[in-house]
Amino acid sequence: MDGKLAVIGLGSIGSMALWQASRLSDSVVGFEAHSPAHARSAVGGDTRLFSMVYRGNPAYYPIRKRSRELWAQLEAETGQSILTRCGGLSIGKKDGAYVSGVLETARINGAEHQILSREEMAERYPQHNLRPEDIAVYDPNAGALRTDRAVTTAIAAAKANGATVHSNTAINSLTETEEGVVIASGGQSWTFENVIVASGGWSRELLPEYLKSATETKRIILTWFVARDGAEFSPERFPIFTRMYEDRSMYGAPAVDGVTVKATLDGRGRPTPDAGSVPRELTPAEIVETTETVAEFFPGLYPNIVRSDAFPDLYTKDHAPLLGWINEGSRIYCASGFSGSGFKNATGYGEIAAEEALGKRSFQGLDFIRPERFK
C-alpha cells in the first residue's frame, strides 16, 4: 500500500482536496499530468468570480459560505492574498428573469445584498453603460479569486503538511481490488486505499460508462480588454459583474494588473472531443459578438480584444457537479463535472471530497450533486 489516499488531478478542485486531505492524514499523494496550474487546464485565465448572491439552486449556499471561510483560512495559513474582496454586481432588466431569479435566491438564502437603481448605478459605477430598464443587485461579499496563486498555494500548503506530489505523471488506468485501487502511469503503478478523481476535462477517461454518457468536455473562452483609464477599473472601484439579457450576456472582473479588464461572453461553452487539444483561437463569430458587447456595455474599454484564450472543463447534463463515490462500495471518489462553475466553491468541494474519501465524515443534503443520480 503506497498511501491512504491519492488525488488524481491537482487543478481547481484537486489542489484543494489535497490541501484538506493533508490536514487529516500524513499518507496523501497527489498526481498531476502536467505541472500544477498549467496553462491548458481550467485553472487558466488569472481570475474567477466569487459571489454569495447568485441565481440558482439555494442548496449551493451552504457550500459557498463554507468556501468563503476556507478561502480565508488558506490565506491565513499561507500568507497569500487569493480572494480580492471587491464586491459584485448582477445586472439586468428590472423585471427580467435574471434579476428576478437572483433576488429570489438571495431572499431564500438570506444573503446580504443591496438593490441599486439605474441612477444609483450611474453614480457609483459609471463604468457600466446601462439600458433604460436596468437595475443591479450588489453583493458586498463577492470578489475575484486569483486562480494560479490559489492552486499553487494550496499544493505548497499540502506539501508542507507532508503530502507527496508527482508532477508530469498522467494516470492511464484505475483498477479496484479487494485491498484498494491500483493506479497506473506508463510502466509505473501504485496502490492506495482510496482515490479521488479530480482531473476536470480529462476525468472521463477514468470514469465508468454511466458517467461518461452523462458528461462531455466543453471549451470555455476568456477575453480581456485594455481600459482607457486603468484606475476606473481597479478592484477598489470596479466590482466583479454579470450582465444577462435575452440578446447579450457577459461577466468579468476588475483590472487586477492595473491595465486589462476581463470581460467575457457568458454561457458559450461548446463541446470539444479532446480536453488536451482545445482550439485556443477565437472564431470570427466569437470575436464579433464579444467586441460588440463590450462596445455597448463599457465605453471606458477599448473595444479590441488584447488577449484571449480557451480552456477545457467537464460538463454534466444538468450542469451540477459530480461529487461522491462512483458506485456503492467503490473506493473511487469522483470530484469533477463542475461545468464551468467550480472554482468559486473549490475549497468547499475539496473539503467534502477529502473528508468523505478518508472516511472522516459523510455530508448530508447533497443528493443533487452525487454521481449516482445519473444511474
Phi, psi and chi 1 to 4 in degrees:
 res  aa     phi    psi   chi1   chi2   chi3   chi4
   1 MET       -  125.3 -165.6   68.9   64.3      -
   2 ASP   -95.1    0.1  -65.9  -69.5      -      -
   3 GLY   160.7  168.0      -      -      -      -
   4 LYS   -76.5  -37.2  -71.6 -174.8  177.3 -179.3
   5 LEU  -145.7  134.5  179.7   66.7      -      -
   6 ALA  -113.1  138.4      -      -      -      -
   7 VAL  -112.5  117.8 -179.4      -      -      -
   8 ILE   -99.7  114.6  -59.9  174.7      -      -
   9 GLY    98.1  112.9      -      -      -      -
  10 LEU  -113.2   50.4  -59.7 -178.4      -      -
  11 GLY   -96.7 -135.9      -      -      -      -
  12 SER   -52.7  -54.7  -54.5      -      -      -
  13 ILE   -92.4  -40.8  -48.1  -59.1      -      -
  14 GLY   -60.6  -39.1      -      -      -      -
  15 SER   -63.4  -38.5   61.5      -      -      -
  16 MET   -74.0  -35.9  -57.9  -56.7  155.0      -
  17 ALA   -64.2  -40.2      -      -      -      -
  18 LEU   -64.5  -44.4 -174.7   75.5      -      -
  19 TRP   -59.8  -48.2  167.9   51.6      -      -
  20 GLN   -65.5  -41.3  -71.7  -66.4  -44.2      -
  21 ALA   -64.6  -35.5      -      -      -      -
  22 SER   -66.7  -19.6   73.3      -      -      -
  23 ARG   -84.0  -13.3  -55.3  174.7   75.4 -151.7
  24 LEU  -108.5  -20.8  -59.1  170.1      -      -
  25 SER  -148.8  147.8  170.2      -      -      -
  26 ASP   -98.1   17.4   59.5   -0.1      -      -
  27 SER  -131.0   58.1 -174.7      -      -      -
  28 VAL  -122.8  136.6  179.1      -      -      -
  29 VAL  -131.2  135.4 -179.0      -      -      -
  30 GLY  -110.5  143.0      -      -      -      -
  31 PHE  -123.6  128.7  -66.8   85.5      -      -
  32 GLU  -127.7  128.6  170.0   54.1   49.5      -
  33 ALA   -65.9  -27.0      -      -      -      -
  34 HIS  -123.4 -134.7  -57.0  -74.6      -      -
  35 SER  -105.6  149.9   58.2      -      -      -
  36 PRO   -56.2  136.8  -27.6   36.7      -      -
  37 ALA    63.6   32.0      -      -      -      -
  38 HIS   -65.9  157.5   66.2   93.1      -      -
  39 ALA   -72.8   -9.1      -      -      -      -
  40 ARG   -99.2   -2.1  -57.8  -48.9  -37.6  128.3
  41 SER   -90.4  174.9   74.6      -      -      -
  42 ALA   -68.7   -6.2      -      -      -      -
  43 VAL   -73.6  -25.5  173.6      -      -      -
  44 GLY   -60.1  155.5      -      -      -      -
  45 GLY   110.0   17.0      -      -      -      -
  46 ASP    72.8  -55.5  -66.4  -16.2      -      -
  47 THR  -136.8  158.0   56.6      -      -      -
  48 ARG  -136.2  155.3  -67.8  -68.1 -175.3  -84.5
  49 LEU   -83.3  140.7  -49.9 -170.3      -      -
  50 PHE  -121.9  134.8  178.1   84.4      -      -
  51 SER  -151.7  155.6   62.2      -      -      -
  52 MET  -105.5  -14.2  -64.9  -58.7  -62.8      -
  53 VAL  -106.8  124.3  173.5      -      -      -
  54 TYR  -156.2  172.2   63.1   97.7      -      -
  55 ARG  -107.5  128.3  176.7 -179.5   63.4  166.9
  56 GLY   146.6 -158.5      -      -      -      -
  57 ASN   -66.4  119.9 -171.2  -17.3      -      -
  58 PRO   -61.8  -18.3  -23.3   34.6      -      -
  59 ALA   -65.5  -17.3      -      -      -      -
  60 TYR   -75.6  -18.1  -74.7  106.0      -      -
  61 TYR   -60.0  -45.3 -169.5   70.3      -      -
  62 PRO   -60.5  -33.7  -23.2   34.3      -      -
  63 ILE   -67.4  -40.1  -58.6  174.7      -      -
  64 ARG   -64.2  -42.3  -66.8 -159.2 -179.4 -155.1
  65 LYS   -60.9  -45.3  -73.9 -177.0   66.9  176.3
  66 ARG   -66.7  -38.6 -178.1   56.5  178.5  158.3
  67 SER   -61.3  -41.6  -64.6      -      -      -
  68 ARG   -61.2  -41.9 -177.2  177.1   60.5  175.9
  69 GLU   -62.8  -40.7  -65.2  170.2   -3.7      -
  70 LEU   -74.7  -31.1  -70.3  170.6      -      -
  71 TRP   -61.5  -43.2  -74.1  121.1      -      -
  72 ALA   -64.2  -36.9      -      -      -      -
  73 GLN   -66.9  -41.1 -170.4  175.5  103.4      -
  74 LEU   -63.8  -40.8 -179.3   59.4      -      -
  75 GLU   -62.4  -44.9  -70.4  178.2  -42.2      -
  76 ALA   -66.0  -38.1      -      -      -      -
  77 GLU   -70.3  -31.4 -172.7  174.6  -45.6      -
  78 THR  -111.8  -13.8   62.8      -      -      -
  79 GLY    76.1   12.5      -      -      -      -
  80 GLN   -97.7  147.1  -66.0  -69.1  -41.2      -
  81 SER   -94.8  114.9  176.2      -      -      -
  82 ILE  -114.7  -43.9  -63.9  169.1      -      -
  83 LEU  -104.3  111.8  175.3   57.3      -      -
  84 THR   -82.7  109.3  -60.2      -      -      -
  85 ARG   -85.4   90.2  -65.6  158.0  177.2   82.2
  86 CYS  -116.7    3.7   56.7      -      -      -
  87 GLY    80.1  173.1      -      -      -      -
  88 GLY  -149.6  152.7      -      -      -      -
  89 LEU  -124.4  132.8  -64.8  166.7      -      -
  90 SER  -110.8  115.6  -58.8      -      -      -
  91 ILE  -119.8  137.6  -56.0  169.0      -      -
  92 GLY  -179.2 -174.1      -      -      -      -
  93 LYS   -64.2  137.9 -171.9  176.9  178.2 -179.5
  94 LYS   -50.9  -48.0 -179.0  177.4 -179.0  179.8
  95 ASP  -105.4   17.2  -62.6  -41.7      -      -
  96 GLY   -76.6  166.9      -      -      -      -
  97 ALA   -63.6  -35.3      -      -      -      -
  98 TYR   -69.1  -56.8  174.0   59.4      -      -
  99 VAL   -62.9  -39.7  169.5      -      -      -
 100 SER   -61.0  -41.5  -62.3      -      -      -
 101 GLY   -66.1  -40.4      -      -      -      -
 102 VAL   -61.0  -46.4  167.7      -      -      -
 103 LEU   -66.5  -38.9  -71.7  172.4      -      -
 104 GLU   -62.6  -47.0  179.7 -177.2    8.1      -
 105 THR   -64.9  -40.5  -52.7      -      -      -
 106 ALA   -62.6  -39.7      -      -      -      -
 107 ARG   -70.7  -38.5  -73.2  163.3 -178.4  158.0
 108 ILE   -62.3  -42.6  -69.2  172.2      -      -
 109 ASN   -79.8  -18.1  -68.8  -27.6      -      -
 110 GLY    72.4   27.0      -      -      -      -
 111 ALA   -72.8  136.6      -      -      -      -
 112 GLU   -64.0  130.3 -176.5 -179.1   -2.9      -
 113 HIS  -160.6  166.8   67.0  -78.6      -      -
 114 GLN  -140.9  133.6 -179.6 -177.0    1.8      -
 115 ILE   -89.7  127.3  -60.2  173.7      -      -
 116 LEU  -112.8  125.7  -59.2  178.6      -      -
 117 SER   -70.6  170.7   67.9      -      -      -
 118 ARG   -60.1  -39.2 -171.0  173.6 -173.8  -84.5
 119 GLU   -67.9  -41.1  -67.1   70.8   26.3      -
 120 GLU   -66.4  -37.2  -70.6  170.3  -40.5      -
 121 MET   -63.3  -42.4  -83.5  -69.7  -67.0      -
 122 ALA   -62.1  -31.7      -      -      -      -
 123 GLU   -79.7  -44.2 -178.8  178.5  -10.7      -
 124 ARG   -85.5  -37.9  -73.3  175.6   56.4  170.1
 125 TYR  -134.5   69.9  -54.9  113.2      -      -
 126 PRO   -69.3   -5.7   26.8  -35.7      -      -
 127 GLN   -63.3  -25.9  -57.0   92.1  -25.7      -
 128 HIS   -88.6  125.5  -67.0  -90.0      -      -
 129 ASN   -89.1  102.0  179.0   36.4      -      -
 130 LEU   -90.0  155.8  -60.3 -177.0      -      -
 131 ARG   -83.6  161.9  -65.7  179.3  173.9 -177.2
 132 PRO   -55.2  -36.1  -28.2   36.2      -      -
 133 GLU  -100.8   14.7  -62.7 -177.7   13.5      -
 134 ASP   -75.8  146.3  -82.2   -8.5      -      -
 135 ILE  -136.8  175.4   63.7  168.5      -      -
 136 ALA  -137.0  152.6      -      -      -      -
 137 VAL  -111.6  119.0 -177.7      -      -      -
 138 TYR   -95.0  132.2  177.8   70.4      -      -
 139 ASP  -112.9  106.8  176.3   -1.4      -      -
 140 PRO   -70.7  -13.9   27.6  -35.0      -      -
 141 ASN  -100.2    8.3  -64.4  -55.8      -      -
 142 ALA   -86.0  169.6      -      -      -      -
 143 GLY   179.9 -172.4      -      -      -      -
 144 ALA  -114.9  126.6      -      -      -      -
 145 LEU   -90.9  133.5  -71.2  160.5      -      -
 146 ARG   -86.7  104.0  -56.1  -57.6  -60.1  -88.5
 147 THR   -65.7  -53.3   53.9      -      -      -
 148 ASP   -58.4  -44.3  -63.8  -13.9      -      -
 149 ARG   -64.4  -40.4 -171.0  178.6  -59.5  168.0
 150 ALA   -61.5  -49.0      -      -      -      -
 151 VAL   -67.1  -48.4  168.6      -      -      -
 152 THR   -66.1  -34.4   53.7      -      -      -
 153 THR   -66.7  -43.7  -64.7      -      -      -
 154 ALA   -63.6  -40.5      -      -      -      -
 155 ILE   -67.3  -41.5  -66.8  172.0      -      -
 156 ALA   -62.3  -39.7      -      -      -      -
 157 ALA   -65.4  -39.5      -      -      -      -
 158 ALA   -63.4  -43.3      -      -      -      -
 159 LYS   -64.7  -37.5  -67.9  169.5   72.3  173.3
 160 ALA   -63.9  -27.8      -      -      -      -
 161 ASN   -83.5   -4.2  -69.0  -22.3      -      -
 162 GLY   111.8   -0.4      -      -      -      -
 163 ALA   -70.5  150.6      -      -      -      -
 164 THR  -104.4  140.6  -58.8      -      -      -
 165 VAL  -126.3  128.8  172.2      -      -      -
 166 HIS  -109.2  105.9  -65.0  -74.9      -      -
 167 SER   -87.0  162.7  -61.8      -      -      -
 168 ASN    52.5   41.3  -59.0  -58.2      -      -
 169 THR  -132.0   91.2  -52.8      -      -      -
 170 ALA   -78.8  130.1      -      -      -      -
 171 ILE   -87.7  125.2  -58.4  -56.9      -      -
 172 ASN   -92.8  -30.5  -51.6  121.4      -      -
 173 SER  -156.1  156.6   65.7      -      -      -
 174 LEU  -125.6  133.2  -57.3  177.3      -      -
 175 THR  -132.0  118.0  -55.1      -      -      -
 176 GLU   -83.4  135.9  -69.4 -160.0   61.8      -
 177 THR  -123.8  179.9   68.1      -      -      -
 178 GLU   -66.1  -28.4  -69.3 -175.3    2.3      -
 179 GLU   -89.9  -28.6  -67.9   78.0   22.4      -
 180 GLY   176.7 -147.6      -      -      -      -
 181 VAL  -125.7  126.5 -176.9      -      -      -
 182 VAL   -93.8  122.8  179.1      -      -      -
 183 ILE  -111.4  139.9   67.3  175.7      -      -
 184 ALA  -125.1  140.7      -      -      -      -
 185 SER  -137.4  106.2  173.0      -      -      -
 186 GLY    60.2 -123.8      -      -      -      -
 187 GLY   -93.2    3.9      -      -      -      -
 188 GLN  -101.6  154.4  -66.5 -179.6  -70.2      -
 189 SER  -148.5  154.1   65.4      -      -      -
 190 TRP  -139.4  156.4  -58.2  -97.9      -      -
 191 THR  -124.3  130.4  -57.9      -      -      -
 192 PHE  -129.2  155.9  -66.9   87.8      -      -
 193 GLU   -62.2  -46.0  -70.1 -177.5   16.6      -
 194 ASN  -142.5  160.6  -65.3  -49.8      -      -
 195 VAL  -136.5  137.6  169.9      -      -      -
 196 ILE  -105.4  125.2  -64.7  174.3      -      -
 197 VAL   -96.7  113.7  176.3      -      -      -
 198 ALA  -137.3   43.1      -      -      -      -
 199 SER  -101.0   28.2   43.0      -      -      -
 200 GLY    52.7 -128.4      -      -      -      -
 201 GLY   -62.7  -17.7      -      -      -      -
 202 TRP   -90.2   -2.4  -71.1  -94.1      -      -
 203 SER   -67.8  -29.8  -64.8      -      -      -
 204 ARG   -55.7  -33.5  -65.2 -175.5   81.1 -115.3
 205 GLU   -64.7  -19.5  -57.3  165.4   13.1      -
 206 LEU  -110.2    5.1  -58.1  174.8      -      -
 207 LEU  -103.7  156.7  -63.3  178.7      -      -
 208 PRO   -68.0  164.9   23.6  -32.9      -      -
 209 GLU   -59.6  -36.7  -72.2  -59.4  -38.0      -
 210 TYR   -66.2  -26.6   86.9   92.1      -      -
 211 LEU   -87.2  -29.5  -71.2  178.5      -      -
 212 LYS   -60.5  -41.1  -72.9 -177.8 -178.8  178.5
 213 SER   -73.9  -15.6   63.2      -      -      -
 214 ALA   -98.7    3.6      -      -      -      -
 215 THR  -134.6  161.5   57.5      -      -      -
 216 GLU  -153.1  150.1   64.1  178.4  -13.8      -
 217 THR   -85.6  133.6  -57.5      -      -      -
 218 LYS  -123.7  155.4  -72.3 -171.3  177.2 -177.1
 219 ARG   -96.3  126.6  166.6 -177.6  173.1  -89.5
 220 ILE  -110.8  131.0  -56.3  169.7      -      -
 221 ILE  -101.5  152.5   64.2  169.5      -      -
 222 LEU  -135.8  144.1  -65.1  175.5      -      -
 223 THR  -138.7  150.9   50.4      -      -      -
 224 TRP  -130.7  151.1  -71.1  -99.2      -      -
 225 PHE  -134.5  152.5  -64.1   79.9      -      -
 226 VAL   -88.4  135.0  170.0      -      -      -
 227 ALA   -83.5  140.7      -      -      -      -
 228 ARG   -64.4  -35.8  -60.0  177.4 -168.1  -87.1
 229 ASP  -133.0  103.6  179.0   -4.3      -      -
 230 GLY   -57.8  -33.2      -      -      -      -
 231 ALA   -63.1  -32.0      -      -      -      -
 232 GLU   -66.4  -24.1  -73.2  -65.2  -46.6      -
 233 PHE  -112.5   20.7  -70.0   86.4      -      -
 234 SER   -73.0  158.7   66.6      -      -      -
 235 PRO   -57.0  -27.3  -26.1   35.6      -      -
 236 GLU   -71.8  -20.1  -66.5   75.9   21.1      -
 237 ARG  -124.4   -9.3  -58.8  174.9   70.4  174.1
 238 PHE  -135.9  100.4 -174.3   71.3      -      -
 239 PRO   -68.8  165.3  -16.5   30.4      -      -
 240 ILE   -60.3  159.5   65.3  165.8      -      -
 241 PHE  -150.1  154.8   71.7   91.9      -      -
 242 THR  -137.0  129.5  -57.2      -      -      -
 243 ARG  -123.8  129.6  -68.3 -177.6   68.0  168.4
 244 MET  -131.8  128.2  -65.5  -82.9 -167.9      -
 245 TYR  -139.6  175.5  -51.8   99.0      -      -
 246 GLU   -67.4  -33.9  -67.3   80.1    1.3      -
 247 ASP  -101.7  -21.0   60.4  -33.3      -      -
 248 ARG  -143.5  150.4  -67.1 -163.8 -171.0  -78.4
 249 SER  -154.1  142.1   57.9      -      -      -
 250 MET  -158.9  149.4  179.9  165.4  -87.2      -
 251 TYR  -135.3  164.4   67.9   91.9      -      -
 252 GLY  -175.7 -178.1      -      -      -      -
 253 ALA  -138.6  159.4      -      -      -      -
 254 PRO   -68.3  173.3   25.2  -34.5      -      -
 255 ALA   -79.0   88.1      -      -      -      -
 256 VAL   -70.0  -17.6  -67.7      -      -      -
 257 ASP   -98.8    2.5   64.2   -5.2      -      -
 258 GLY    84.8   -2.6      -      -      -      -
 259 VAL  -131.9  -54.8  179.3      -      -      -
 260 THR  -100.5  138.7   52.8      -      -      -
 261 VAL  -109.7  129.1  177.0      -      -      -
 262 LYS   -78.6  124.1  176.4 -172.0  -78.5 -174.0
 263 ALA  -144.0  111.9      -      -      -      -
 264 THR  -132.6  141.7  -62.5      -      -      -
 265 LEU   -59.9  138.0  -61.9  176.9      -      -
 266 ASP   -92.5  143.6 -179.1   76.2      -      -
 267 GLY    65.5   35.7      -      -      -      -
 268 ARG  -107.9   18.4  -61.4  -58.1 -167.8  -83.1
 269 GLY   -62.3  132.9      -      -      -      -
 270 ARG  -129.1  148.2   57.1 -172.3  176.9   93.1
 271 PRO   -58.6  143.9  -24.0   34.3      -      -
 272 THR  -138.1  135.2 -178.9      -      -      -
 273 PRO   -71.4  -21.2   24.3  -33.7      -      -
 274 ASP  -139.1  117.8 -178.8    7.5      -      -
 275 ALA   -63.6  -24.2      -      -      -      -
 276 GLY   -84.8   -5.8      -      -      -      -
 277 SER  -138.2   51.3   57.1      -      -      -
 278 VAL   -71.5  130.1  170.7      -      -      -
 279 PRO   -60.9  123.6  -21.6   32.4      -      -
 280 ARG   -88.1  -26.3  -59.7 -178.3   69.3  172.0
 281 GLU   -77.9  141.5  -62.4  -62.5  -37.5      -
 282 LEU   -73.5  149.7  -59.0 -172.1      -      -
 283 THR   -78.9  159.4   66.3      -      -      -
 284 PRO   -54.6  -38.6  -28.3   36.5      -      -
 285 ALA   -66.3  -39.3      -      -      -      -
 286 GLU   -65.3  -39.4  -71.3  168.6  -20.9      -
 287 ILE   -64.1  -45.9  -66.8  171.9      -      -
 288 VAL   -63.3  -48.5  168.8      -      -      -
 289 GLU   -64.4  -40.9 -174.9  179.4    5.6      -
 290 THR   -63.9  -48.5  -59.1      -      -      -
 291 THR   -68.5  -36.7   53.4      -      -      -
 292 GLU   -63.9  -41.0  -74.5 -177.8  -10.7      -
 293 THR   -66.6  -44.1  -55.6      -      -      -
 294 VAL   -63.8  -40.5  162.9      -      -      -
 295 ALA   -60.6  -36.0      -      -      -      -
 296 GLU   -77.5  -45.1  177.7 -167.7  -13.9      -
 297 PHE   -76.6  -35.4  -72.9  178.2      -      -
 298 PHE  -134.9   88.8  -61.1  109.7      -      -
 299 PRO   -60.8  -21.9  -21.6   32.6      -      -
 300 GLY   -83.7    2.7      -      -      -      -
 301 LEU  -111.1  140.5  -59.6 -179.2      -      -
 302 TYR   -68.8  124.6  -68.5  104.8      -      -
 303 PRO   -78.6   51.1   30.3  -34.8      -      -
 304 ASN  -131.6  127.5  -52.5  -57.4      -      -
 305 ILE   -70.2  118.4  -61.3  171.0      -      -
 306 VAL   -98.2  -14.1  -64.8      -      -      -
 307 ARG  -157.2  139.6  177.7 -177.1  162.6 -156.9
 308 SER  -149.9  158.6   67.1      -      -      -
 309 ASP  -161.9  172.1 -146.2  -28.7      -      -
 310 ALA  -141.4  144.7      -      -      -      -
 311 PHE  -138.5  153.7  -52.0   91.8      -      -
 312 PRO   -93.3  151.1   34.5  -33.4      -      -
 313 ASP  -151.0  156.8 -159.4    3.9      -      -
 314 LEU   -93.4  125.3 -169.2   66.1      -      -
 315 TYR  -109.0  142.6  -79.6   66.8      -      -
 316 THR   -99.0  166.4   62.3      -      -      -
 317 LYS   -61.4  -34.4  -72.2 -177.4  176.4  179.6
 318 ASP  -103.1    6.7   59.1    6.2      -      -
 319 HIS    63.9   13.8  -75.3 -156.1      -      -
 320 ALA   -99.5  151.4      -      -      -      -
 321 PRO   -66.5  170.7  -18.3   30.8      -      -
 322 LEU  -112.3  106.6  -59.9  171.8      -      -
 323 LEU  -136.1  101.8 -159.0   68.8      -      -
 324 GLY   155.2  179.2      -      -      -      -
 325 TRP   -68.0  141.8  -58.4  103.7      -      -
 326 ILE   -73.1  -24.8   61.1  170.1      -      -
 327 ASN  -150.9  158.5  -73.1  -57.8      -      -
 328 GLU   -62.5  129.7 -174.4  177.0   -6.5      -
 329 GLY    82.1   -0.8      -      -      -      -
 330 SER   -75.2  158.2  175.1      -      -      -
 331 ARG  -104.4    5.8  -66.5  178.3  175.6  -90.4
 332 ILE  -106.7  123.9  -60.1  173.2      -      -
 333 TYR  -110.4  129.6 -169.2  100.4      -      -
 334 CYS   -98.3  130.3 -177.9      -      -      -
 335 ALA  -135.1   75.7      -      -      -      -
 336 SER  -152.4 -171.0 -170.2      -      -      -
 337 GLY    68.0   36.8      -      -      -      -
 338 PHE   -81.7   -0.4  -67.5   92.1      -      -
 339 SER    55.1   41.0  -53.7      -      -      -
 340 GLY    78.5    4.6      -      -      -      -
 341 SER  -130.1   24.8  -60.5      -      -      -
 342 GLY   -88.7  -27.5      -      -      -      -
 343 PHE   -64.1  -38.8 -153.5  100.5      -      -
 344 LYS   -57.6  -34.0   61.2  177.6   65.1   67.6
 345 ASN  -105.0   18.2  -65.9  -32.4      -      -
 346 ALA   -59.4  -39.8      -      -      -      -
 347 THR   -66.6  -41.0   48.1      -      -      -
 348 GLY   -66.2  -45.8      -      -      -      -
 349 TYR   -63.1  -40.0  -69.4  137.7      -      -
 350 GLY   -62.7  -38.3      -      -      -      -
 351 GLU   -65.2  -44.8  179.2 -178.8   59.9      -
 352 ILE   -59.5  -49.1  -65.9  168.7      -      -
 353 ALA   -61.2  -45.6      -      -      -      -
 354 ALA   -64.0  -47.2      -      -      -      -
 355 GLU   -67.8  -39.6  -63.0 -143.1    5.4      -
 356 GLU   -72.4  -41.2  -67.9 -167.9  -30.5      -
 357 ALA   -67.4  -27.8      -      -      -      -
 358 LEU   -91.2    0.3  -75.7  168.9      -      -
 359 GLY    73.0   21.5      -      -      -      -
 360 LYS   -77.4  -41.1  -61.3  -61.0 -176.7 -179.2
 361 ARG  -164.2  162.6   62.7  168.2  165.1  157.1
 362 SER  -116.1  134.7 -179.3      -      -      -
 363 PHE   -93.3  136.9  -69.8   76.3      -      -
 364 GLN  -100.2  163.8  -56.3  -56.9  -48.5      -
 365 GLY    76.0   20.7      -      -      -      -
 366 LEU  -115.2   24.9  -61.3  179.3      -      -
 367 ASP   -57.4  -29.8  -70.1  -11.4      -      -
 368 PHE   -72.2  -10.5   66.6  105.6      -      -
 369 ILE  -121.0    5.3   58.6  175.8      -      -
 370 ARG   -75.9  138.6  -63.4  -57.4 -167.1 -171.6
 371 PRO   -57.1  -32.9  -25.9   35.7      -      -
 372 GLU   -63.4  -12.7   61.7 -154.0   35.3      -
 373 ARG   -64.6  -18.0   71.6 -174.5 -174.6  -85.1
 374 PHE   -94.0    2.5  -72.7  113.7      -      -
 375 LYS   -75.6      -  -79.3 -163.8  169.6 -177.8
